[in-house]
Amino acid sequence: MFCVLTGPGFAVTVSVAVALSVSGCATTQPQPYLVSPDGIGVAVASVPKSELGHVTNASGSGAIQGAMAAGAGAAFLGPLALLVAPFTAVAAAIEGASCDRKLDTAYPSLSEKFSDIVQREVSLEDVQDQFIAVLQPHTSVRIARAEILYDGDQASREQQLVAVAARNAQAHLILVEIDHISFSLTGSECASWRVYVTMRIQLWSVPDRKRVFYFNPAVAGHLFVTGSLSEIKASFDEPGAVRKALAPVFETAANTFFWRAKFQLPP
């Protein structure tokens, strides 16, 4: 199922695949993990905000993809693939350079400015709010706001957030970690842009200091905001516009986590 929400200069596009399990007479379905009602929290973490935003250089990525494409044909071309690959990579790099020029015309120096845009527009509180809003209707047990943490070291922030959850008497912690907010050009002749979110979601048993689930919502499709390159400056310069567009992305990630991960909230 594909959902597109239009907005001023951009759209939110999320691709969600729903897996249906079909069991035969002799098949036993595994029981879902039962979350106890003794306290549930939602924590959100990321690298420091200044490190969240990334711009993918079209010329560099094009050269790599071109070389990979030629390599994929090695089974058919044999040794000829070694001769074709450099030319394919060069062609892709030239096309990528053209895309980079288009981007610089539409929004000069975006590579230097994108980090500031992300710091202005991305709110981990929004992520937390969306997850609680999605999960709370499925249980009568209150799902509490836990800590929000910006820290570069993944292992230390996980342990720190679980320790705080223990002090708050939370038996289970849903931990949402945002890895990157990335920009790239897309579409025919790079006529569109895309901002996509890379994240992972974990469920921790706090008393055991044990991670029960690790879930990547990208298994159901990429989560991104997209728009026309001709309107990129208006979209990115309007305060709050990108933030508003990202809200459905976080909501979709929460829904994907709830329906695809094998756990059951208390009634």
Legacy VTK file of the C-alpha trace (Angstrom):
# vtk DataFile Version 3.0
C-alpha trace
ASCII
DATASET POLYDATA
POINTS 267 float
0.000 0.000 0.000
1.352 3.398 -0.934
0.271 6.598 0.795
1.064 10.060 -0.525
0.220 13.187 1.453
0.546 16.341 -0.596
1.660 19.615 0.915
3.141 22.972 -0.046
5.985 22.008 -2.349
6.501 18.468 -1.155
4.825 15.182 -0.353
5.348 12.484 2.215
5.662 9.071 0.632
5.826 5.881 2.626
5.785 2.341 1.339
4.329 -0.182 3.735
4.205 -3.897 3.059
2.014 -6.010 5.309
2.974 -9.643 5.707
0.152 -12.153 6.125
0.983 -15.452 7.786
-0.776 -18.531 6.484
-0.619 -21.562 8.729
-1.230 -25.140 7.722
-2.908 -27.707 9.932
0.383 -28.893 11.385
1.987 -25.460 11.770
2.263 -23.857 15.207
2.498 -20.080 15.235
5.025 -18.670 17.721
3.483 -16.817 20.616
4.135 -13.073 20.730
6.276 -11.629 23.470
3.992 -10.283 26.210
4.848 -6.839 27.506
4.148 -6.600 31.232
1.873 -3.830 32.595
4.495 -2.777 35.170
5.554 0.381 33.388
6.213 1.092 29.712
8.296 3.977 28.432
9.266 5.371 25.042
12.771 6.830 24.797
14.287 8.482 21.726
17.954 8.901 20.929
20.166 10.045 18.098
23.658 11.177 17.342
24.234 14.858 18.218
21.909 17.062 16.180
24.807 18.685 14.361
25.712 15.223 12.968
22.206 14.116 11.942
21.961 15.744 8.503
23.691 14.231 5.472
23.668 15.215 1.800
24.398 12.515 -0.773
26.623 13.813 -3.554
25.005 12.759 -6.844
28.241 12.607 -8.856
29.998 10.386 -6.320
27.074 8.029 -5.746
26.419 7.873 -9.473
29.936 6.670 -10.197
29.647 3.930 -7.580
26.224 2.810 -8.821
27.432 2.803 -12.403
30.358 0.569 -11.530
28.078 -1.741 -9.551
25.626 -1.961 -12.453
28.388 -3.009 -14.815
29.607 -5.519 -12.260
26.125 -7.013 -12.054
26.367 -7.858 -15.751
29.629 -9.718 -15.365
27.883 -13.091 -15.669
26.773 -12.153 -19.194
29.732 -10.085 -20.341
32.499 -12.083 -18.723
35.918 -10.360 -19.011
34.262 -7.629 -21.101
32.617 -6.363 -17.897
36.037 -5.226 -16.684
36.285 -3.002 -19.763
32.689 -1.723 -19.570
32.694 -0.881 -15.850
34.987 2.187 -16.021
32.957 3.711 -18.884
29.681 3.018 -17.074
31.022 4.605 -13.913
32.255 7.669 -15.825
28.884 8.100 -17.549
27.083 7.834 -14.223
29.501 10.323 -12.659
28.876 12.803 -15.503
25.123 12.455 -15.022
25.582 12.877 -11.267
27.648 16.017 -11.799
24.817 17.432 -13.900
22.405 16.698 -11.043
24.728 18.406 -8.570
24.772 21.520 -10.769
20.969 21.517 -10.918
20.809 21.308 -7.143
23.307 24.134 -6.714
21.218 26.291 -9.031
17.961 25.470 -7.245
19.421 25.807 -3.732
23.006 27.118 -3.635
25.303 25.562 -1.010
22.686 23.159 0.340
25.452 20.775 1.417
26.668 23.393 3.894
23.169 24.470 4.969
21.397 21.116 5.302
22.767 20.368 8.760
21.316 23.655 10.035
17.972 22.853 8.382
17.882 19.478 10.131
18.761 21.045 13.473
15.942 23.553 13.008
13.293 21.123 11.736
13.907 17.729 13.372
12.472 17.223 16.838
12.998 13.994 18.777
10.003 15.042 20.877
7.893 14.702 17.711
9.191 11.150 17.270
8.287 10.314 20.859
4.822 11.874 20.534
4.040 9.927 17.374
5.067 6.586 18.884
3.004 7.158 22.023
0.012 8.321 19.971
0.147 5.160 17.854
0.770 2.657 20.680
-1.396 4.068 23.486
-4.804 3.173 21.940
-3.780 -0.502 22.001
-3.388 -0.741 25.782
-5.023 0.624 28.923
-1.598 0.837 30.571
-0.105 4.317 30.358
2.842 4.577 28.002
5.115 7.199 29.511
7.546 9.622 27.964
11.036 8.465 28.841
14.365 10.199 28.233
15.468 11.927 25.041
19.186 11.729 24.447
21.670 13.044 21.899
24.835 10.964 22.154
27.332 9.740 19.595
28.007 6.339 21.156
25.208 3.849 20.503
26.067 1.316 23.200
26.475 3.916 25.944
23.227 5.693 25.139
21.321 2.392 25.151
22.651 1.477 28.568
22.105 4.983 29.903
18.472 5.070 28.774
17.754 1.602 30.166
19.312 2.654 33.500
17.072 5.732 33.623
14.044 3.539 32.826
14.971 1.311 35.770
15.118 4.310 38.107
11.675 5.311 36.824
10.315 1.814 37.598
9.609 1.054 33.936
9.622 -2.662 33.195
9.841 -2.237 29.427
11.416 0.447 27.285
10.746 1.115 23.623
13.871 2.791 22.308
13.727 4.657 18.988
17.129 5.613 17.582
17.486 8.024 14.658
20.693 7.372 12.751
20.514 9.836 9.858
18.298 12.387 8.165
19.636 12.265 4.615
19.072 14.285 1.449
19.415 13.067 -2.119
18.171 13.868 -5.600
15.821 11.439 -7.285
13.510 10.998 -10.246
14.019 11.472 -13.954
16.857 13.943 -14.621
17.017 14.644 -10.873
13.813 16.678 -10.991
12.906 15.751 -7.418
14.534 15.704 -4.012
14.094 13.289 -1.135
14.767 13.509 2.597
14.760 10.067 4.166
15.037 8.867 7.725
17.222 5.977 8.857
16.158 4.587 12.216
16.014 1.454 14.335
13.594 0.512 17.081
14.283 -1.696 20.072
12.221 -3.190 22.889
14.090 -3.704 26.173
13.214 -5.714 29.244
14.476 -3.243 31.816
14.894 -5.503 34.914
16.924 -7.980 32.835
18.864 -5.267 30.969
18.009 -7.382 27.927
17.045 -6.317 24.434
13.960 -8.301 23.457
13.522 -6.997 19.897
15.500 -5.151 17.303
13.382 -3.821 14.458
14.248 -1.865 11.329
11.130 -0.227 9.817
12.857 -0.055 6.434
11.923 -3.738 5.961
8.467 -2.407 5.044
9.753 0.336 2.764
11.785 3.499 2.904
10.481 6.378 4.987
10.927 9.682 3.259
9.648 13.126 2.321
9.839 14.077 -1.332
9.250 17.188 -3.412
9.985 19.033 -6.625
13.460 20.453 -7.124
11.915 23.615 -8.549
10.233 24.281 -5.178
13.010 23.110 -2.873
14.036 26.537 -1.615
10.480 27.484 -0.647
9.991 24.124 1.065
13.242 24.182 3.023
13.248 27.852 3.972
9.743 27.904 5.453
10.121 27.328 9.209
8.217 24.269 10.339
7.395 22.946 6.851
9.819 20.024 6.847
9.023 19.305 10.503
5.327 19.030 9.676
6.062 16.801 6.689
8.193 14.419 8.770
5.439 13.759 11.340
3.619 11.175 9.157
6.957 9.443 8.539
7.437 8.891 12.274
3.804 7.824 12.607
4.283 5.239 9.851
7.417 3.916 11.534
5.482 3.468 14.785
2.621 1.678 13.031
5.060 -0.562 11.186
6.773 -1.425 14.464
3.473 -2.261 16.156
2.104 -4.459 13.367
5.307 -6.178 12.247
7.201 -6.804 15.487
6.194 -9.906 17.438
5.058 -8.436 20.745
1.760 -7.840 22.493
0.946 -4.867 24.684
-1.012 -5.547 27.890
-4.797 -5.139 27.501
LINES 1 268
267 0 1 2 3 4 5 6 7 8 9 10 11 12 13 14 15 16 17 18 19 20 21 22 23 24 25 26 27 28 29 30 31 32 33 34 35 36 37 38 39 40 41 42 43 44 45 46 47 48 49 50 51 52 53 54 55 56 57 58 59 60 61 62 63 64 65 66 67 68 69 70 71 72 73 74 75 76 77 78 79 80 81 82 83 84 85 86 87 88 89 90 91 92 93 94 95 96 97 98 99 100 101 102 103 104 105 106 107 108 109 110 111 112 113 114 115 116 117 118 119 120 121 122 123 124 125 126 127 128 129 130 131 132 133 134 135 136 137 138 139 140 141 142 143 144 145 146 147 148 149 150 151 152 153 154 155 156 157 158 159 160 161 162 163 164 165 166 167 168 169 170 171 172 173 174 175 176 177 178 179 180 181 182 183 184 185 186 187 188 189 190 191 192 193 194 195 196 197 198 199 200 201 202 203 204 205 206 207 208 209 210 211 212 213 214 215 216 217 218 219 220 221 222 223 224 225 226 227 228 229 230 231 232 233 234 235 236 237 238 239 240 241 242 243 244 245 246 247 248 249 250 251 252 253 254 255 256 257 258 259 260 261 262 263 264 265 266
